[in-house]
């Protein structure tokens, strides 16, 4: 696997976690 692809995958993973955290906090507020 390409190094930059691995780097991109790590970023996407962080973004997914961030979105999940946002959804969770939004649900808690609602």
N, C-alpha and C positions, 0 to 999 in steps of 0.2 A: 504493500500500500504506500502511496505517495505521502511524504511528510506533511505537505501543505493540506492534504485531504484529511489527515489525522487531526491537524490543527483546526480545520473547518468543522470537523465532527465534534471537537471539544467545545467550540463556540456554540454550535447548534444545541448541544446538550445543556449548556449554561442558559441559553435563551429559553429552552423548553422548561427548565427548572424555574426560571424567573417568571414565565407566564403562569406556571402552576401556582407559584407563591402569590402572584397578583390575583388570580382567580380565587384562591383560598381566602385571601384577606377581603376581597370584594364580597364573597359569599358570607363571611363573618359579619361584615358591616351591614349587609342587607338582612 
